[in-house]
Amino acid sequence: MDKAYFSSEAYSEDRIRAVDAKFEAQKIAFSPLTFQAVRALLELGILRIIEEAGASGLSTADIAGKAGIQEYGARVLCEVALGMGVLRYAPDGEGEERLVLGKTGWMLLEDELTRVNFNFVNDICYKGAFDLCESVRKGKPEGLKNFGDQWTTIYEALSTLPDRARKSWFEFDHFYSDIAFPEALPVVFARHPRHIVDIGGNTAKWAIACCRYDKDVRITIVDLPGQTRVAEERAAAEGLSDRIGTLSGNILSGDTKLPQSPGAVWMSQFLDCFSLPQVTKILSKVRESAGPETDVYVLEPLWDKQRFAASAYALQATSLYFTCMANGNSKMYRYGELVAAVEAAGFQLKTAHHNLGSNSYSLLVFHKSPRGV
């Protein structure tokens, strides 16, 4: 049975009390500072120290001593953490203010989704977000200059990012899509494709998963040169170089020609890297190469097909990364607008599989429309 989606009615109602709305507004006003406060609490080990103290909690003097910092610093960080619900006072402090971890603090420490999102925002987006307004004005990722002024999109820069930033980017990218792979594989291989063209194959994780799932399938990864180089290395390390090949090039370039009549074309978390007109352009190229029996699979997290408000919010916020850091013209899409952009290239939606994986991915399956574009 399908799981319920997060209701869009939440966006048409405004039931919050004025006093609560004012509090929410203060959270927004101070959010750059509170974000950095949480980063300090994590990197100084304060949240972990408090978690390990258990239900009895610790005083700020004890926290400062264990963290090796002045009590002043421990106090200002812990007090704002109280305001955010990251920390709480111990219920039986016996007159002494002892601090324990709140539920939000536990999420910051132990929830993988929160960890991946936090590191991605800190290491990739935080400095560049200051240029969001200019990015919107110009339609270009103005924040990307924090990593160098020679790039037009972040994808060209991935192989040269600082180690920490590159690690956070790939953890973010893989965390979302990889979780859906086990549920997507049976759908893709139900028709036993012998050759799959993986557009935007990145580090070959999907290609490797396919080869492990089916011993006869061959994969061609289409991506930028920096990504195909990494994919080739990964395939070689897995002993799969004879089954995983690459085609280097820019998918938007007229010079990039796709293999003809594959059994399937796969695009995982790829089309959100392009504007809707570019999506149609890419799928027009896919249509030129697709045979009458080619299945075209699009795996995406669609923000209006999420089960929970937190997931929808995270995807809406991720769109800002595309605006100021990635390319300046794409976003996380809604179901209807993405389907329309693909169908405008001469495809018809055959089936839609929603709620794949814990991140509620959607796997959309398209075929060539009978009459073309």
N, C-alpha and C positions, 0 to 999 in steps of 0.2 A: 504494500500500500504506500502511495506517495506521501511523503512528509509535507506538512503545511509550509507554505512560504511565509516570509515576513510580510505582514499586511501593508499594502501601500496606503491604506486609510490613515496610517500614522502620520503621513505627510499632509493630510488635508484637515487635521484637527489641531487645535491650539488650546489644550486644556490646562496648561501649566499655570499655576498661580503667579501673580506678578512678583511676589517676594522670591519665589523659586526661580523665576526667569532672571531676576536681578543677580542671584547667586550664580546661575549658569553664565551670565554675561561676565561676571568677575573671573570665573574660571578661564574664559576665553582671553580676557584682558591680560591676565598674568601667565598664560600658558607657556610662552617661551621660557620664563623663569622657572616655573614649576617643572617643566620637562627637564631642564638642566639640574634641578634639585634632585629629581629621581635618578638621573644619570650619576650624580655624585653619591647618592645613597647606595647605588649598585657598585660603582667602581671603587669606593672606599670600603666596601664590604659591610656597610652598616646594616642593611636589610638582612643579610645572611647572619650576622652576629645576633640580631634580635630574634630571628627565626630559631636559631639554635638554642637560645635561652628558654624557649618554650613558654608555657602559660604564666610562669612567674614574672617574666619580663625583666627589664634592666632599667636602671636610672641613666640619665644622660651622662653622668660622670663615669659610670661603668662602660657605657657605649664608647665614650671618647677614649678611655684607657685601652679598651680592646682594639679599637680602630687605629690607635696611634695618632690621634688628632687632638686639638684643643677642645675643651668642653664648649666654648662659644660656637665653634663650627658645628659640633654635634647638635647643639640646642637649636640653632636656626633651621637646620635641615629637618630635625625631628618635629619641630613645631609646625612647619609647613606640611610635613607628611601627615600630621594629625588632621590638619584642615582638609587634606585631600582624601582622607580615609585610608591612606596607606598604612598608617600606624594607629593604634588605639591605646588608651590607658588600661593597664591590667585591672581586672574587676576587684581584686582583693589586694590592692597595693598597701593596705594598712597605713594610710596616711602619706605614704611616699609615692610620688608620681613615677611609676614604672611603666615602661613602654613594651607593648607586644605587637606582633604583626597583625594587620587587618586583612580582610579577604582580598582587597585590591592589592595590598603589598604581596600577598601570596601569589597572585596572578603575575605580578611583575617579576617575581623570582622563578616561578615554577611552570607557568603556562607557556608552551612552546610558541603558540601564535603571537602572544604578546611580546615574547623575547625577540622573535624574528622581526616583527614590525618595529619594535623600539630601536633595535640596532640598525635597521635599514634607514629609518628616519634620521637617526643621529649621524650615521657614517656617510650617507648618500645625500639626504635631502635638507638637513637643517640649515646649513649656511646658504645654500642655493634658494631656499624658500624666501629669503629676503628680497629676491628678484622676481617674485611671483607676479607682482603688478606689471612690471615691464614685460614679462613673458606673455601676459595676456594681451597687452597693447600691441606687441610686435608679432605674436604668433610664433615665437622662437624660444627655446629653452635657455633663457638668459642666465639661470643659475649654474649651468654647466661649466661656465668659465672658471668656477672654483677648482675644477680638475684640469684646466688648460683651455686655451682659446682656439685651438686648432680643430675642435670637434664640432660637427653640426648636430649629432645625436649622441646619446650616451653609449649606444651599442658599438659605435666605432671606437669608443674609449675603454671598453671593458677590460681588454687585455693589458692596459697600461695603468689602470687604477691602482692606488696604494693598496697594499695587501689587505688591510683591515676593511677598507671600503669594498674591495672586490669580493671578499669573503661574505660580507653582509649582503651584497647585491645578489650573489648566487644562492645564498641560504634563503633569502626572501623569494626569489624566483622559483627555486626547487620546492620549497615548503608547500606552496600552494598547489602547483600542478602535480607533483609526484604523489601526493596523497590520493589523487583520483585514479592513478594508473591501474591499480589492481581491478577496479570496477570497470574501467574503460577497455582493458585488453580483451575480455570475452566478447564485448560488443563488436570491436574491430575485427576480431578473428572468426566471428561467426560465419563469414563468407570466405574464409581461408585465402586472403590476399597473398600472392607470391612476391609482389614487389610493392613496397610502400615508399612514397616520396614524403619525407618529413621536412616541411618548410619551417625554418626557424628552429632547427634541431638542437642548437646550443651545444651543450657538452655531451650529447649522445645518450642521455639517460633513458629517453623513451626508446631509442633505437636498440639499446642494449636490452631493455626490458622486453621488447618484441622478439629479439633473437633468443632470449631465454624461454619465452613462452611458446615459440614455434621454431622448430629446428630447420625449417626449409625457407623461411622468409628472408628476403633481401631488402635492405633499407638504403635509400639515397638521401643524405642530409643536405639540404639547401640552406646556406647561411652565409654571413659575411666571412671574409678570409680568416680573421682572428678566431672566430668561433669554430670554423671547420678544422682549423689546425688543432684546436683542443679536442674536438670530436674525434679526429683521426688518432690522436694520442690515446684517448680513452678506449677507443675500439681496439687498438693494438694491444693495450694492457689487458684487455679481456679476451684476447685471442680471436677477435671477430673481424679483423681487417678484410677477410675474404667475403664477408656478408654485409658489411657496412661501408658504403662509399660516400663520397662527398662531392658537392658541386658548389664552388665558391662564387659568390656574386651578390649584387644588390637585387632583391626581388622586384624592385620598382624600375630597374633599368631594362631598356629594350634589348640589351645584349645578353641578358640572363634568360636562357631557354630551358624549360623544364623537360624532364624525361617524358616520353610519349606513352600514353595508355597504361599507366600503372594500375595495379589492383585497387590501391587506395592512396589518397592524399591526406596527410595528417598535419594539423596546425594546432599546437597546444600553447595556450596563453601567448599567442602570436599576433592575432589581429587587433588586440587592444593596443598594440604598439603603433597603430596607424590611424589616420583620420578615416571617416566613413567613405569619402570619395576614393581614398587610397585602398581601402578594403575592397571596394568594387573593382578597382583597377587590378589588384592582385588576383582576385577571383576570375576576372576576365582572362588573365594569363593562364590560370589553372584550367579554365574551361577549354582553352585552345589545346592543352596537352592531354586533357582527360578523354578517356574512351567512353562509350555508351554504358559500360558496366562499372566505371570507376566510382567508388564511394569517396566522398569528401567529408572528412571529419573535422569539426571545429570544437575544441575543448576550451571553455572560458568560464570564469566566475562572473555571473551576471548579477548586478546588484539588486535587481528587482525579483530575483529568484532565490534569495537567501532565506534561511529559516529564522534567523535572529537579527534584531536591530543592530547589534554590535558588528555582525559580519557585513551588513549593508553599509554601515557607517565606515568601516575600514576600507571598503572598496571605493566608496565615494571620495574618501580622503586620498586614496592611492591615485586617483585621477590628477590630483594636484602635483604629484611627482612627475607625471607625464608632461604636465604643462610647463613646469619650471626647470626640470632636469633632463627628461628623456628626449623629447622631440618637439614640444610646444603645440602639438595639434591632435593628440589622441587622448583616450580616457578609458575607464572601465565602463562597458556598455550595458544598456538595458536589452532585454531579450528581443523586443520588437524591432528596435533600430538596427541591431546587428543582423538579424535575419533579413531585414529589408535590403541592407547593403549587399549581402551575399546574393540574394535573389535578383538584384538589379544587374548582376553579371551573367544571368542566364542559368540560374540554378533554381531548384525547388527543394524546400525543406521536406525531407522524407520522414524522419523521426527526431524526437527530442528527448533525451534522457537527462532528467534533472536530479539534483541531490546526490551526485557522485562524491564519495569521500566525505570527510568531516567538514570540509570547507564548501560544501554544496556547489560543486561544479556542475555545469551543463555541457553535455556532449550532443552537439547538433550534427545530424547526418544529412548531407545534401546529394542530389543527383542532378545531372544536366536536365534542364527543362526541355520538353520535346521540341518547342519551336525556337529555341535559342533566346537571345537577348531581345 
